[in-house]
């Protein structure tokens, strides 16, 4: 139980920083990270990808080196 609480706090800070950097609502993701911990990581990454695709357009190609 203590391990889940500590990981939830750490993930809450991580979600806050990452969502602030990518333009998502930072407080919402920080609270979600505090409540659910690492369980919502796939949802977080999907939201980041959707935000990126909407900004760039769905027909464009993104090359990453």
Residue frames as a rotation matrix with the C-alpha (Angstrom) as fourth column:
UNK 1
0.571 0.821 0.000 0.00
0.821 -0.571 0.000 0.00
0.000 0.000 -1.000 0.00
UNK 2
0.476 -0.478 -0.738 2.82
0.130 -0.792 0.597 2.36
-0.870 -0.380 -0.315 0.85
UNK 3
-0.594 -0.720 0.358 4.59
0.418 0.104 0.903 1.54
-0.687 0.686 0.239 -2.41
UNK 4
-0.105 0.648 0.755 1.45
0.979 -0.066 0.193 2.42
0.174 0.759 -0.627 -4.41
UNK 5
0.800 0.410 -0.438 1.12
0.522 -0.836 0.170 5.74
-0.296 -0.365 -0.883 -2.55
UNK 6
0.063 -0.871 -0.487 4.75
0.054 -0.484 0.873 6.70
-0.997 -0.082 0.017 -3.17
UNK 7
-0.698 -0.304 0.648 4.57
0.613 0.215 0.761 5.72
-0.371 0.928 0.036 -6.84
UNK 8
0.307 0.881 0.360 1.32
0.950 -0.308 -0.057 7.69
0.060 0.359 -0.931 -7.21
UNK 9
0.702 -0.116 -0.703 2.98
0.185 -0.923 0.337 10.83
-0.688 -0.366 -0.626 -5.90
UNK 10
-0.396 -0.916 -0.060 5.99
0.083 -0.101 0.991 10.35
-0.914 0.388 0.116 -8.18
UNK 11
-0.555 0.245 0.795 3.79
0.826 0.275 0.492 9.71
-0.098 0.930 -0.355 -11.22
UNK 12
0.585 0.779 -0.224 1.64
0.760 -0.623 -0.182 12.70
-0.282 -0.064 -0.957 -10.35
UNK 13
0.295 -0.586 -0.755 4.67
-0.133 -0.807 0.575 14.97
-0.946 -0.069 -0.316 -10.60
UNK 14
-0.707 -0.591 0.389 5.79
0.245 0.311 0.918 13.23
-0.663 0.745 -0.075 -13.79
UNK 15
-0.116 0.758 0.642 2.36
0.992 0.124 0.033 13.61
-0.054 0.640 -0.766 -15.42
UNK 16
0.685 0.362 -0.633 2.23
0.419 -0.906 -0.064 17.27
-0.596 -0.222 -0.772 -14.40
UNK 17
-0.110 -0.831 -0.546 5.60
-0.223 -0.514 0.828 18.09
-0.968 0.213 -0.129 -15.96
UNK 18
-0.794 -0.224 0.565 5.02
0.417 0.474 0.776 16.08
-0.441 0.852 -0.283 -19.14
UNK 19
0.126 0.914 0.387 1.51
0.986 -0.072 -0.152 17.44
-0.111 0.400 -0.910 -19.70
UNK 20
0.579 -0.002 -0.816 2.74
0.154 -0.982 0.111 20.99
-0.801 -0.190 -0.568 -19.13
UNK 21
-0.472 -0.856 -0.212 5.48
-0.152 -0.158 0.976 20.46
-0.868 0.493 -0.056 -21.73
UNK 22
-0.839 0.137 0.527 3.10
0.523 0.474 0.709 19.02
-0.153 0.870 -0.469 -24.33
UNK 23
-0.868 0.483 0.120 0.24
-0.404 -0.824 0.398 21.48
0.291 0.297 0.910 -23.84
UNK 24
-0.224 0.807 -0.546 -2.25
0.470 0.580 0.665 19.20
0.854 -0.107 -0.509 -22.10
UNK 25
0.514 0.454 0.728 -4.16
-0.426 -0.602 0.676 20.29
0.745 -0.657 -0.116 -19.00
UNK 26
-0.428 -0.890 -0.157 -1.50
-0.275 0.294 -0.915 19.86
0.861 -0.349 -0.371 -16.34
UNK 27
-0.568 0.210 0.796 -3.64
-0.821 -0.080 -0.565 19.91
-0.055 -0.974 0.218 -13.20
UNK 28
0.549 0.831 -0.094 -6.09
-0.836 0.545 -0.067 17.33
-0.005 0.115 0.993 -14.54
UNK 29
0.492 -0.423 -0.761 -3.29
-0.160 0.815 -0.557 14.89
0.856 0.396 0.333 -15.34
UNK 30
-0.619 -0.712 0.332 -1.56
-0.440 -0.035 -0.897 15.52
0.650 -0.701 -0.292 -12.01
UNK 31
-0.172 0.650 0.740 -4.74
-0.947 0.097 -0.305 14.65
-0.270 -0.754 0.599 -10.10
UNK 32
0.780 0.442 -0.443 -5.30
-0.576 0.783 -0.234 11.59
0.243 0.438 0.865 -12.30
UNK 33
0.022 -0.870 -0.492 -1.71
-0.185 0.480 -0.858 10.50
0.983 0.109 -0.150 -11.63
UNK 34
-0.667 -0.228 0.710 -2.22
-0.703 -0.124 -0.700 10.96
0.247 -0.966 -0.077 -7.91
UNK 35
0.198 0.859 0.473 -5.41
-0.915 0.335 -0.226 8.89
-0.352 -0.388 0.852 -7.91
UNK 36
0.947 0.318 -0.040 -4.43
-0.302 0.840 -0.450 6.12
-0.110 0.439 0.892 -10.33
UNK 37
0.268 -0.932 0.244 -0.63
-0.253 0.176 0.951 6.18
-0.930 -0.317 -0.189 -10.41
UNK 38
-0.664 -0.689 -0.289 1.13
-0.462 0.075 0.884 4.39
-0.587 0.721 -0.368 -13.27
UNK 39
-0.310 0.614 0.726 -2.08
0.516 0.750 -0.414 2.70
-0.798 0.246 -0.549 -14.44
UNK 40
0.693 0.698 -0.178 -3.10
0.272 -0.483 -0.832 5.62
-0.667 0.529 -0.525 -16.69
UNK 41
-0.244 -0.894 -0.377 0.22
-0.161 -0.346 0.925 5.86
-0.956 0.286 -0.059 -18.56
UNK 42
-0.658 0.012 0.753 -1.15
0.687 0.417 0.595 4.31
-0.307 0.909 -0.282 -21.81
UNK 43
0.456 0.878 0.142 -4.06
0.883 -0.427 -0.196 6.77
-0.112 0.215 -0.970 -21.78
UNK 44
0.502 -0.357 -0.788 -1.65
0.059 -0.895 0.442 9.65
-0.863 -0.268 -0.428 -21.19
UNK 45
-0.610 -0.789 0.076 0.55
0.077 0.036 0.996 8.66
-0.789 0.614 0.039 -24.13
UNK 46
-0.321 0.581 0.748 -2.52
0.942 0.276 0.190 8.27
-0.096 0.766 -0.636 -26.36
UNK 47
0.719 0.602 -0.349 -3.70
0.591 -0.793 -0.150 11.78
-0.367 -0.098 -0.925 -25.47
UNK 48
0.045 -0.790 -0.611 -0.25
-0.131 -0.611 0.781 13.18
-0.990 0.045 -0.131 -26.24
UNK 49
-0.760 -0.333 0.558 -0.29
0.432 0.384 0.816 11.46
-0.486 0.861 -0.148 -29.63
UNK 50
0.146 0.897 0.417 -3.81
0.987 -0.103 -0.124 12.73
-0.068 0.430 -0.900 -30.43
UNK 51
0.662 0.042 -0.748 -2.77
0.222 -0.965 0.142 16.27
-0.716 -0.260 -0.648 -29.51
UNK 52
-0.397 -0.891 -0.220 0.29
-0.105 -0.194 0.975 16.01
-0.912 0.411 -0.017 -31.77
UNK 53
-0.632 0.195 0.750 -1.74
0.733 0.464 0.497 14.59
-0.252 0.864 -0.437 -34.66
UNK 54
0.503 0.864 -0.009 -4.34
0.833 -0.488 -0.261 17.35
-0.229 0.124 -0.965 -34.39
UNK 55
0.447 -0.411 -0.795 -1.64
-0.055 -0.899 0.434 20.01
-0.893 -0.150 -0.425 -34.37
UNK 56
-0.599 -0.791 -0.125 0.26
-0.236 0.025 0.972 18.59
-0.765 0.612 -0.201 -37.35
UNK 57
0.113 0.686 -0.719 -2.66
-0.986 -0.010 -0.164 17.17
-0.120 0.728 0.675 -39.30
UNK 58
0.437 0.154 0.886 -3.51
-0.320 0.947 -0.007 13.57
-0.840 -0.281 0.464 -39.96
UNK 59
0.988 -0.016 0.154 -2.10
0.148 0.382 -0.912 13.53
-0.044 0.924 0.380 -43.50
UNK 60
0.548 -0.832 0.087 1.39
-0.732 -0.527 -0.433 14.72
0.406 0.173 -0.897 -42.61
UNK 61
0.613 -0.467 -0.638 4.42
0.443 0.871 -0.212 12.56
0.654 -0.152 0.741 -41.86
UNK 62
0.811 -0.387 0.440 6.54
-0.585 -0.560 0.586 13.06
0.019 -0.733 -0.680 -38.75
UNK 63
0.488 -0.743 -0.459 10.18
0.222 0.614 -0.758 11.99
0.844 0.268 0.464 -39.02
UNK 64
0.869 -0.270 0.415 12.07
-0.486 -0.299 0.821 11.49
-0.098 -0.915 -0.391 -35.79
UNK 65
0.294 -0.852 -0.434 15.77
-0.363 0.321 -0.875 10.81
0.884 0.415 -0.215 -35.71
